[in-house]
Amino acid sequence: MLLLPAFAALGLTTQCQSSKPATTATTTTPTTAPVATPKEYRYTTTPNDPLGVRVYKLDNGLTVYLSDYKNAPRIQTYIAVRAGSKNDPATATGLAHYLEHMVFKGTSKLGTKDWAQEKPQLDKIEALYETYRGERNDPAARKRTYHQIDSISGVAARYAVPNEYDKLMGSIGSKGSNAHTSNEETVYQEDIPSNQLEKWSAVQAERFKEMVPRLFHTELEAVYEEKNRGLDSDFNKEFETLNAQLFPTHPYGTQTTIGTIEHLQNPSITEIKKYFTQYYVPNNVALCLSGDLDYDQTIRLIDKYFGEWKQQPVPAFKAPMEKPLAAPITKEVVGPQAENVMVGYRFAGKATRDALRLRMLDKILTNGQAGLFDLDLNQQQKVLQASSFTDLNDDYSSHILYGSPRQGQKLEDVRSLMLTEVEKVKKGNFPDWLIPAIVNNEKLQRTKDYESNAARAGAMYEAFIERVSWADYVKQQEDFGTITKAEIVKFANDNYGQNSVTVYKRTGKDPNTVKVVKPAITPVPANRDAASAYYTEVSKLPATDLAPVFVDYKKDIQTAEIKPGLPLYYTKNSENGLFSLFYALDLGTNNDPRLGLAADYLQYLGTGSYSAAQLQQEFYKLGCSFAVSSGQDRILVSLSGLDTNLEPAVKLFEQLFNAPRPDAVALQNMVAGILKQRQDAKLNKGVILNQAMLNFAKFGPKNPFTNILTEQQLKVLKPEQLTALVKGLPAYQHRVLYYGPREVASIGHVIRADHRTPATLKPTPATKDFVEQPLQEKKVYWVDYNMVQAEILFLTKGDVYDKALAPTISLYNEYFGGGMGSIVFQDLRESKALAYSASSRYANADKVGRSNYIVSYIGTQSDKLPEAMSGMENLLTDLPMAEANLQIAKQSIRNSISTDRITHEGILLSYERARRLGLDYDLRRDVYEQTQNMTFGALQKFQLAKVKGQNQVILVIGSKDRLNFKELAKYGSVEQLNLKEIFGY
């Protein structure tokens, strides 16, 4: 059953080798000049390593991990720094995170038009911030100093080229440009075309050798907004409260990654520079690359650009010792979102045997199928939801149990039920087969994960941050498989006692709500058409052209007929032993809202001789899982896992579909759970804005979101009604999709043996679409919600889907609102500091005959609402012209498409999406071929015809005490929506 090669149990050692030149130097005679011998690079490998990783260490101490995976001509890159928020000075928390933002601002060469003119201004700003910090008790003096900072920042910004790093990455076709900071790591990521490796190396080496705090005060505003978003998150409050009790002396608990409001409002550029100098050194950094790469050429390029980076000693972190938790600790937090409870326990750091035991115990409780929480609490519906997760760090780790109550259930009872399951582990009251099954399923999941370069490179940086060799990291997986039941029972008894921290999250108004106050900021120039000399220099570096590869549905998908009227679409998996099987139907909840309920009901049912719990256990033993997802007009039934177990998995799967055993109690509990989930949804601002309000605006009160059974209808449902719906699905016309290692004939035989269908399949019922509203009246809909920020959606109805517009729409989105180098991001965040998050997209419909929509979003402090709305409105009305941005957008699209590859089951799912749009070919071909010659005039013509002057409906969620209704009225008639109206209950 195991897919990965067994790791060596004994004698697991690394192998030292060297990268030799691809060609040998010609032998020279004494009379000729000697030919330089190419440098050899020593590296280590690990036996039975599924990723084939080579680990290099350059002369300056820089660690480089490389893995060759030729799934597509792209490379996932992570640059990992062994420093995070635990390394922040206690007097300047949030520093590591703020530095992360600054690393995107460039250097003395990147991001500046004239460094000689810019530097003196930046030095003045740095000195003024130190003055500003010292004036905390003198508001008048602080105001004067900040006015100077704002004024000089405007002067400095004249010489800056905002977002030049983002533009450069965009121009090479990089995707996912981002970074994150956590307790002990700061990690920067780019997913680049493999032919752009030299440009990536040059730019990354440049920005990690030097940090310039450019556009500091506008970026600080973005961090303020990020802080405010965190203040609006009940989960953040709860988790921070838990950590404060688990780690009362360690920075894990005494500090947060984003920092305190006090420290954010009193930043020190000097301290940030000091942190950069101390920790951003090659001997404290790793480059982790996985993708279509040549080991020898890659390490030479990296050494060429990073080799001169100077190493220096890194300050040692002395972890404070925490005292044992002698008695249970209980805390409460209050917020507007749904109630829940967290229970946490403290453990040793992640590079220990205990961390492996903790991982195993966590999977015994929650593995998504056969864990104790999964079966005893969730499937039996004793709670609304129970789960667990680990938070593994260098110095300490924690295990968190998380539960949500059913209607009328006390949080204390949820806690008690979760701890009862932990007691079962302490008594060994779980099946003997569970631990071996967990080991096998973990290997299976890792095999699936390693089809992704992000997961492969992510494993490398995890090993580096953890300070373990790659060999030991690989061996951890083997060691995980040696854990015994007796070991887990002892571990549970030793560690789960009266040493817990419980945090109850109650629903209500938090009396301690605070926000970061908005300072006065003068917008800085965007300088969109400016470019540094360095940008031009790097852009000229050579890159081999890569030809795009489009999916050819006729060649890449084999078709066959399993039985008359039942087609099979097949794509071969030549990479590993995993399969994915789908049944696709063109009907959904628009036809019958009970279909979604029937799909959910399956998880609570048994079949034949199997109870519901036994059925899930059998699937878990087989290394397989199933799911049924239902949308408005489609149902996708999926089965996936180990192909060697395909026959028994399909047999079990079909048995459940053909003969699910109705369970009245399970249905009664499911209905009660649905009613509680509906209540909780009304407390979730994301659901309110992005589902309830958005659907209301598009369709009116009767829409796909409100197309649900009433409470009364739910309560009179009969189990047999839902099981009949499930059993009836195979009678309708549908398609079978298979991705796996078998041949077509073999999969056809397996399906014919167990997939029962009538001789003639019923035709698919006519699609029942909801009527789209014309959106011709200017309206502002708002919902009251207790939050620090305000979130706004601008919604415009576009044309009915037209594939001919796809290339223009792609370029418009990339240029205008697609990412950190877009017009919207540059203007609203970089120039005006009005938001942490801002975007705009002309969204194509997902089905032929439906309308496109323009959806623009901005999340901002409530007191910035007028400027933020005006800023977005102005951009939508008058498209700024920036020829440099346009060329970058075109390059980004072409470089991305030429190196993207649709592979694995993605080929089949791509075909499903295409057929919904009436396409029989890969539409990316049109985008690639047509965007190259598009001009700004073409883009402007599209904007004038499809965007400018089009009527908007604006959706706002925020606190009525903070919203400016006079400003809202400028955009149309203002109407408050009540939750019953937009939720339908």
SVG drawing of the C-alpha trace seen along z (x, -y; Angstrom):
<svg xmlns="http://www.w3.org/2000/svg" viewBox="-43 -71 99 78">
<polyline fill="none" stroke="black" stroke-width="0.4" points="0.0,0.0 2.9,-2.4 3.7,-4.7 7.0,-6.1 10.1,-4.0 10.7,-2.7 13.2,-5.0 16.4,-3.3 16.0,-2.0 19.7,-1.8 22.8,-3.7 20.9,-6.7 23.7,-9.1 24.2,-12.0 26.4,-11.5 28.9,-14.2 29.4,-14.8 30.3,-17.7 28.8,-19.5 31.2,-19.1 31.2,-21.2 29.1,-20.0 32.1,-20.0 35.7,-19.4 38.4,-22.0 40.7,-21.3 44.2,-20.3 46.7,-23.1 50.4,-23.1 53.1,-24.9 53.2,-27.6 49.5,-28.6 47.6,-30.4 46.0,-28.1 42.3,-27.6 40.3,-28.4 38.9,-25.4 35.2,-25.8 34.5,-25.9 33.1,-22.6 30.3,-22.8 30.0,-20.2 26.6,-19.0 24.9,-16.4 22.1,-14.0 20.0,-11.6 19.2,-8.0 15.6,-7.2 14.8,-10.9 11.5,-11.3 12.5,-14.8 16.1,-14.1 17.2,-17.2 20.8,-18.5 21.9,-20.7 24.8,-23.1 26.5,-25.5 28.3,-28.4 31.6,-29.8 29.7,-32.6 27.5,-30.2 24.4,-30.5 22.4,-27.2 20.9,-26.2 18.3,-23.4 17.6,-22.3 15.0,-19.7 14.5,-19.0 10.8,-18.4 9.9,-18.8 6.2,-19.1 6.3,-22.5 9.0,-25.0 8.6,-26.9 10.5,-27.0 9.0,-27.7 11.4,-29.7 11.5,-30.5 14.1,-32.6 13.9,-31.7 15.4,-33.9 15.9,-32.3 14.4,-35.2 10.9,-36.2 8.8,-38.0 10.4,-36.2 13.6,-38.1 11.8,-41.4 13.0,-43.7 10.5,-43.7 10.3,-47.5 9.7,-47.3 7.3,-44.4 6.2,-44.0 9.6,-44.9 10.3,-41.7 7.0,-41.9 7.5,-45.6 10.9,-44.8 9.3,-42.1 7.3,-44.9 10.4,-47.1 12.3,-44.4 9.9,-44.9 10.8,-48.6 14.2,-48.2 17.8,-49.2 20.1,-52.1 19.9,-50.8 16.4,-49.2 13.4,-51.4 15.1,-54.8 15.5,-57.4 18.2,-59.3 19.8,-57.7 22.1,-60.7 19.1,-63.0 16.9,-60.5 19.2,-59.3 19.6,-62.6 15.8,-62.8 15.5,-59.3 18.2,-60.0 16.2,-63.0 13.1,-60.9 14.9,-58.3 16.2,-60.9 12.7,-62.5 11.1,-59.1 13.6,-58.8 12.6,-62.3 8.9,-61.3 9.4,-58.2 10.8,-60.4 7.8,-62.7 5.2,-60.3 4.1,-62.5 4.0,-65.7 1.1,-65.5 1.8,-69.0 5.4,-68.2 4.6,-64.9 2.1,-66.5 4.8,-69.0 7.3,-66.3 4.9,-64.1 4.1,-67.0 7.8,-67.3 8.0,-63.5 5.0,-63.8 6.5,-66.8 10.0,-65.3 8.5,-62.0 6.8,-63.8 10.2,-65.2 11.9,-61.8 9.0,-60.1 9.8,-62.3 12.9,-60.1 11.3,-56.8 10.0,-54.2 7.2,-52.6 6.6,-48.9 9.6,-48.5 10.4,-45.2 6.8,-44.0 7.0,-45.3 10.2,-43.5 8.9,-40.2 5.7,-40.7 7.6,-41.3 9.4,-37.9 6.1,-36.1 6.5,-35.5 3.3,-34.5 2.5,-34.5 4.9,-37.3 4.6,-37.5 6.2,-36.9 5.2,-36.0 6.5,-36.5 5.9,-34.2 7.6,-33.3 11.0,-32.4 10.9,-32.8 10.5,-35.3 10.0,-33.7 9.9,-35.4 8.3,-33.6 8.2,-33.7 7.0,-31.2 9.1,-32.0 9.5,-30.7 12.5,-28.5 14.1,-30.6 14.0,-33.7 16.3,-32.2 19.2,-34.6 17.0,-37.7 15.4,-36.3 18.9,-35.6 20.2,-39.0 17.2,-40.9 17.0,-38.7 20.7,-39.0 20.4,-42.8 17.5,-43.2 18.8,-40.9 22.2,-42.6 20.7,-46.0 17.4,-47.3 16.3,-50.9 13.3,-52.1 11.7,-53.8 8.0,-55.1 8.1,-54.3 5.2,-56.2 2.7,-55.1 3.7,-51.5 3.3,-52.0 -0.3,-52.9 -0.7,-49.6 0.5,-47.8 -1.9,-49.8 -4.7,-48.5 -3.3,-45.0 -3.4,-45.4 -7.0,-46.7 -8.0,-43.6 -6.5,-41.5 -8.4,-43.5 -11.6,-42.6 -10.8,-38.9 -12.2,-37.0 -9.9,-34.1 -6.8,-36.3 -8.0,-37.6 -8.7,-34.1 -5.4,-32.6 -3.3,-35.5 -5.1,-35.1 -4.3,-31.3 -0.6,-31.9 -0.3,-34.6 -1.3,-32.0 0.7,-29.1 3.9,-31.2 3.8,-33.9 7.5,-34.6 8.5,-33.5 7.9,-35.9 5.5,-33.3 3.1,-34.6 4.4,-38.0 4.6,-39.3 2.6,-39.1 4.0,-39.1 2.2,-42.3 3.1,-44.1 1.3,-46.3 -0.5,-49.5 1.9,-51.4 4.9,-50.1 3.4,-50.4 2.6,-54.1 6.2,-54.7 8.4,-52.9 12.1,-53.1 13.8,-52.9 17.1,-52.6 16.0,-49.5 14.7,-48.0 18.0,-48.6 19.8,-47.0 17.6,-43.9 18.3,-43.6 22.0,-43.9 21.9,-41.3 19.7,-38.6 19.7,-39.1 23.1,-37.6 23.9,-34.6 24.8,-32.2 21.2,-32.8 19.4,-32.4 18.4,-29.5 17.4,-29.5 14.9,-26.7 14.1,-25.9 12.0,-23.2 11.1,-22.9 12.4,-22.5 16.1,-23.3 19.5,-22.0 21.4,-21.5 24.8,-22.5 23.7,-25.6 21.4,-26.7 24.1,-26.6 26.5,-28.5 24.0,-31.2 23.2,-31.5 26.9,-31.7 27.4,-34.3 24.9,-36.7 24.8,-35.7 28.5,-34.7 29.7,-38.2 27.1,-38.6 29.1,-38.9 28.5,-36.6 28.7,-37.7 27.9,-36.2 24.1,-36.0 23.0,-36.8 22.0,-33.7 18.5,-33.6 18.2,-32.5 14.8,-31.0 13.2,-31.9 12.3,-28.8 8.6,-28.4 7.4,-27.0 5.2,-24.0 1.5,-24.7 0.4,-23.4 -3.4,-24.1 -5.9,-24.7 -6.2,-28.3 -9.5,-29.7 -9.9,-32.9 -12.7,-34.5 -12.8,-36.8 -15.8,-38.5 -16.5,-39.4 -19.3,-39.6 -18.5,-36.2 -19.8,-32.7 -18.9,-31.3 -16.4,-28.5 -13.8,-27.1 -10.0,-26.5 -8.1,-24.2 -4.3,-24.3 -1.4,-22.3 2.3,-23.2 5.0,-20.8 8.7,-20.7 10.1,-22.2 9.5,-20.6 12.9,-18.9 12.1,-16.4 10.6,-12.9 7.7,-14.5 6.8,-16.6 6.4,-13.5 4.3,-11.9 2.2,-15.1 1.7,-14.9 0.5,-11.3 -1.8,-12.1 -3.3,-15.0 -4.1,-12.6 -5.6,-10.1 -8.1,-12.8 -8.6,-14.5 -7.6,-13.2 -10.6,-14.1 -12.0,-10.6 -11.4,-8.2 -10.1,-10.2 -11.9,-10.1 -13.2,-13.7 -14.2,-12.9 -16.3,-9.9 -17.3,-10.3 -18.0,-14.0 -18.6,-15.2 -20.2,-12.2 -22.3,-11.5 -23.1,-15.2 -22.5,-15.6 -21.0,-19.1 -21.4,-21.4 -17.7,-21.0 -14.6,-19.7 -11.0,-19.7 -7.5,-19.9 -4.2,-21.3 -0.6,-21.6 1.5,-24.8 5.1,-23.5 8.0,-25.9 11.7,-25.7 11.5,-26.3 8.1,-25.1 5.0,-23.6 1.4,-23.5 -1.6,-21.4 -5.0,-23.1 -8.4,-21.5 -11.1,-23.6 -14.9,-23.2 -18.1,-24.9 -21.4,-24.2 -24.7,-23.0 -27.8,-25.1 -28.3,-25.6 -25.1,-23.7 -22.7,-25.2 -19.1,-25.8 -18.1,-24.0 -19.9,-20.9 -18.1,-21.1 -14.8,-21.2 -15.8,-18.3 -16.7,-16.2 -13.3,-16.9 -11.4,-16.0 -13.4,-12.8 -11.9,-11.8 -8.4,-12.7 -9.1,-10.4 -9.8,-7.6 -6.3,-8.0 -4.9,-7.9 -6.7,-4.6 -5.7,-3.2 -9.3,-3.1 -8.8,-3.4 -8.3,-0.6 -4.8,1.0 -5.0,0.4 -5.4,-3.3 -1.7,-4.3 -0.4,-2.2 -3.3,-3.7 -2.3,-7.2 1.3,-6.5 0.1,-5.2 -2.3,-8.0 0.4,-10.6 2.7,-9.0 -0.1,-9.1 -0.8,-12.7 2.8,-13.6 3.0,-11.9 0.1,-14.0 1.5,-17.1 4.8,-16.6 3.1,-17.0 3.4,-20.7 6.6,-22.6 5.3,-24.8 5.1,-21.8 8.4,-20.5 10.3,-23.7 8.2,-24.3 9.5,-21.1 13.1,-22.4 12.6,-25.7 10.9,-24.0 13.9,-21.8 16.2,-24.9 14.1,-26.9 13.9,-23.8 17.7,-23.6 17.8,-19.9 19.7,-18.4 17.8,-17.3 18.7,-13.7 17.2,-14.1 14.1,-15.8 13.5,-12.9 14.2,-10.5 11.5,-12.2 9.0,-10.6 10.5,-7.2 10.6,-7.9 6.9,-8.9 6.2,-5.3 7.9,-3.8 5.6,-5.3 3.7,-2.6 0.3,-2.6 1.9,-2.1 4.1,-5.1 1.2,-7.3 -0.8,-6.1 2.1,-6.9 2.7,-10.3 -1.0,-11.2 -1.0,-10.3 2.2,-12.2 1.1,-15.4 -2.7,-15.8 -3.7,-16.5 -4.4,-19.7 -2.0,-21.6 -4.4,-23.1 -5.4,-26.6 -9.0,-27.1 -10.3,-30.2 -14.0,-30.6 -15.0,-32.8 -18.4,-34.4 -20.6,-36.3 -21.1,-39.9 -19.7,-43.4 -16.1,-43.7 -15.9,-46.6 -12.1,-46.8 -12.3,-47.4 -9.5,-49.6 -8.1,-50.7 -5.0,-52.2 -5.7,-55.9 -5.2,-57.3 -2.4,-59.9 -2.5,-62.7 -0.8,-61.5 -0.2,-63.5 -0.3,-61.1 3.0,-60.5 3.5,-60.4 3.2,-57.0 5.9,-57.8 4.4,-55.0 6.5,-55.5 9.8,-55.9 12.4,-53.2 15.8,-52.8 18.9,-52.2 19.1,-48.8 15.7,-47.8 16.8,-48.5 20.0,-46.6 18.3,-43.5 15.7,-43.5 18.4,-43.1 19.7,-39.9 19.2,-37.1 16.5,-34.5 15.7,-31.6 12.3,-31.8 9.9,-29.1 7.0,-28.1 3.6,-27.7 2.0,-24.3 -1.8,-24.4 -4.1,-21.6 -5.4,-19.7 -8.5,-18.1 -8.7,-15.7 -5.1,-14.5 -4.6,-14.9 -7.9,-13.2 -8.8,-9.8 -12.5,-9.1 -14.3,-5.8 -17.8,-4.5 -18.2,-2.5 -21.7,-1.5 -24.1,-3.1 -24.7,-6.7 -22.0,-6.8 -18.8,-8.4 -15.4,-8.1 -12.8,-10.8 -9.3,-9.5 -5.9,-11.0 -2.9,-8.9 -0.9,-9.3 2.6,-8.3 4.1,-9.9 2.8,-7.9 0.3,-5.4 -2.6,-7.8 -5.9,-8.1 -8.8,-10.6 -12.2,-9.4 -15.2,-11.8 -18.8,-11.5 -19.9,-14.8 -23.6,-15.8 -25.1,-18.9 -27.8,-19.5 -27.7,-21.0 -29.4,-22.9 -31.1,-25.2 -33.0,-22.1 -33.7,-20.9 -32.3,-22.6 -32.5,-19.3 -29.6,-17.9 -27.0,-19.8 -28.6,-18.3 -28.5,-14.8 -24.8,-15.2 -24.1,-16.3 -26.3,-13.5 -24.2,-10.8 -21.4,-11.4 -23.7,-10.3 -24.9,-7.1 -23.8,-3.5 -24.5,-0.8 -24.9,2.9 -23.0,4.4 -21.1,1.1 -22.1,-1.5 -21.4,-5.1 -18.2,-5.1 -17.1,-1.7 -17.5,-2.9 -15.2,-5.9 -12.7,-3.6 -12.7,-1.2 -12.0,-4.1 -9.2,-5.3 -7.7,-1.8 -7.7,-1.7 -6.0,-5.1 -9.0,-6.5 -11.6,-9.2 -14.8,-10.4 -16.6,-13.6 -19.8,-14.9 -20.0,-18.6 -23.1,-20.3 -23.4,-23.7 -26.2,-25.6 -26.1,-23.5 -23.6,-20.8 -22.7,-17.9 -19.2,-16.4 -18.8,-13.1 -15.2,-12.3 -13.2,-9.3 -9.4,-9.4 -6.5,-7.6 -4.3,-4.6 -4.9,-3.1 -4.0,0.4 -7.1,0.2 -9.4,-1.2 -11.6,1.9 -12.5,2.2 -12.8,-1.5 -15.2,-1.8 -17.2,1.2 -17.6,-0.4 -18.3,-3.8 -21.0,-2.4 -22.5,-0.4 -23.1,-3.6 -24.5,-5.3 -26.8,-2.5 -28.0,-1.5 -27.4,-4.2 -29.1,-3.2 -31.5,-6.0 -31.0,-7.2 -33.7,-9.4 -31.7,-10.4 -28.8,-11.5 -31.1,-13.6 -32.7,-15.2 -29.3,-16.1 -28.1,-17.3 -31.1,-19.6 -30.4,-21.0 -26.8,-21.6 -27.8,-23.3 -30.0,-25.7 -27.2,-26.5 -24.8,-27.0 -27.3,-29.5 -27.3,-31.5 -23.5,-31.5 -23.3,-32.6 -25.1,-35.8 -22.3,-36.6 -19.6,-36.1 -18.8,-39.4 -17.2,-37.5 -20.4,-35.5 -22.5,-38.6 -20.6,-40.7 -19.3,-38.2 -22.3,-35.8 -25.4,-37.3 -25.1,-40.9 -23.4,-40.1 -26.1,-37.6 -28.8,-40.0 -27.4,-42.8 -27.0,-40.5 -30.3,-38.7 -32.6,-40.3 -34.0,-38.5 -34.6,-35.2 -31.1,-34.1 -28.8,-31.1 -27.7,-31.9 -31.3,-32.1 -32.5,-29.1 -32.6,-26.8 -35.3,-25.0 -37.1,-26.9 -36.7,-25.7 -40.2,-24.1 -39.3,-22.3 -36.1,-21.0 -37.9,-19.7 -40.4,-17.7 -37.8,-16.1 -37.8,-12.3 -34.6,-10.3 -35.9,-8.3 -36.4,-11.5 -32.7,-12.3 -31.5,-8.8 -33.8,-8.5 -32.2,-11.6 -28.7,-10.1 -29.7,-6.7 -31.4,-8.5 -28.3,-10.5 -26.7,-7.7 -29.9,-7.5 -29.3,-10.9 -26.9,-11.6 -23.4,-12.0 -19.7,-11.7 -17.0,-9.6 -13.5,-11.2 -10.5,-9.2 -6.9,-10.3 -4.6,-7.5 -2.0,-4.9 -4.5,-2.3 -5.3,-1.9 -8.6,-2.8 -9.9,0.7 -9.1,1.5 -10.9,-1.5 -13.9,-0.8 -14.1,2.8 -14.0,1.5 -16.8,-1.0 -19.0,1.4 -18.7,3.9 -20.2,1.7 -21.6,-1.5 -25.3,-0.7 -27.2,-2.7 -30.4,-2.1 -30.2,-1.0 -31.2,-4.5 -30.0,-7.5 -32.5,-10.2 -31.8,-13.5 -30.5,-16.3 -33.3,-18.5 -33.4,-22.0 -31.2,-24.5 -33.0,-26.8 -31.1,-30.0 -32.1,-33.0 -32.9,-36.2 -30.1,-38.7 -31.0,-42.2 -30.4,-45.0 -28.5,-47.1 -29.5,-50.3 -30.2,-52.3 -27.4,-53.8 -27.7,-52.1 -25.6,-51.8 -26.6,-48.8 -25.1,-48.6 -25.2,-46.2 -24.3,-47.2 -21.5,-45.1 -19.4,-45.8 -15.9,-46.2 -13.0,-48.6 -12.7,-48.6 -15.2,-49.1 -15.3,-46.8 -16.7,-48.0 -17.6,-46.2 -18.3,-48.1 -20.4,-46.0 -21.2,-46.6 -23.0,-44.2 -21.2,-43.6 -22.0,-41.9 -23.1,-38.3 -20.0,-36.1 -18.2,-36.4 -15.0,-34.4 -13.9,-37.1 -13.4,-39.5 -11.2,-37.1 -7.8,-38.5 -8.7,-42.1 -10.2,-41.3 -7.1,-39.4 -4.9,-42.4 -7.2,-44.9 -7.2,-42.9 -3.5,-42.4 -2.9,-46.1 -5.6,-47.6 -6.3,-45.5 -4.4,-42.3 -1.7,-42.5 0.9,-44.5 2.1,-46.1 -1.4,-47.1 -2.8,-50.6 -5.3,-50.0 -2.7,-48.7 -0.2,-51.4 -2.7,-54.2 -4.8,-53.2 -2.1,-51.5 1.3,-52.7 0.5,-56.3 -2.4,-57.2 -2.1,-54.6 -5.8,-54.1 -6.0,-50.3 -4.1,-47.1 -6.1,-45.3 -7.5,-46.8 -8.3,-45.1 -10.6,-45.3 -11.5,-42.6 -13.6,-42.3 -14.8,-38.8 -15.8,-36.5 -18.9,-34.4 -18.4,-30.7 -21.0,-29.5 -22.1,-30.6 -25.2,-32.8 -24.4,-34.4 -23.2,-37.9 -19.8,-39.1 -19.4,-41.5 -16.9,-44.1 -16.1,-43.6 -13.8,-46.1 -12.9,-45.7 -11.3,-47.9 -10.9,-47.3 -10.1,-50.4 -10.4,-52.2 -13.9,-53.6 -12.6,-57.1 -10.8,-56.7 -14.0,-55.6 -14.6,-58.9 -11.1,-59.0 -11.0,-55.3 -14.4,-55.3 -13.5,-58.4 -10.1,-56.9 -11.6,-53.7 -14.4,-55.6 -11.9,-57.9 -9.8,-55.0 -12.8,-53.2 -13.9,-56.3 -10.6,-57.5 -8.1,-54.8 -4.6,-56.1 -2.2,-55.6 1.2,-54.1 3.0,-52.7 5.6,-50.9 2.9,-49.2 1.1,-48.1 4.3,-46.5 4.9,-44.8 1.3,-43.5 1.7,-42.1 5.0,-40.5 3.6,-39.0 0.7,-37.4 2.9,-35.9 5.6,-34.7 3.0,-33.1 1.1,-31.4 4.3,-30.2 5.4,-28.4 2.1,-27.3 1.2,-23.7 -2.2,-22.2 -1.3,-18.7 -2.6,-15.8 -6.3,-15.7 -6.2,-19.5 -6.5,-18.5 -9.9,-16.9 -11.2,-19.7 -10.0,-22.2 -12.1,-20.4 -15.1,-20.6 -14.7,-24.3 -14.3,-24.8 -17.4,-22.9 -19.5,-25.1 -18.3,-28.0 -19.1,-26.3 -15.4,-25.9 -13.6,-22.9 -10.1,-24.3 -7.8,-26.0 -8.8,-29.6 -5.4,-30.6 -4.2,-30.3 -6.3,-33.3 -5.0,-35.3 -1.4,-34.5 -1.7,-35.3 -3.7,-38.5 -2.4,-40.4 1.1,-40.8 0.0,-43.5 -2.6,-45.2 -2.1,-49.0 -3.2,-51.2 -5.7,-52.6 -7.4,-49.2 -7.4,-48.9 -8.9,-52.4 -11.5,-51.6 -12.6,-48.6 -12.6,-50.6 -14.7,-53.4 -17.2,-51.0 -17.4,-48.4 -16.4,-50.2 -16.6,-54.0 -20.0,-55.4 -21.5,-52.0 -23.9,-52.0 -22.6,-50.7 -24.3,-49.1 -22.1,-49.6 -22.1,-47.2 -20.7,-48.3 -20.3,-46.5 -19.2,-48.4 -20.2,-49.8 -23.1,-52.3 -21.3,-54.3 -18.3,-54.7 -19.7,-54.9 -20.1,-58.3 -23.6,-58.2 -23.3,-61.6 -20.4,-60.4 -22.3,-57.2 -25.2,-59.2 -23.0,-60.7 -22.9,-57.3 -26.7,-56.6 -29.7,-56.1 -28.6,-54.5 -30.5,-51.5 -29.8,-49.4 -30.3,-45.7 -31.4,-43.5 -29.9,-40.0 -33.3,-38.3 -33.8,-40.0 -30.4,-38.9 -30.1,-35.5 -33.7,-34.5 -34.3,-33.4"/>
</svg>
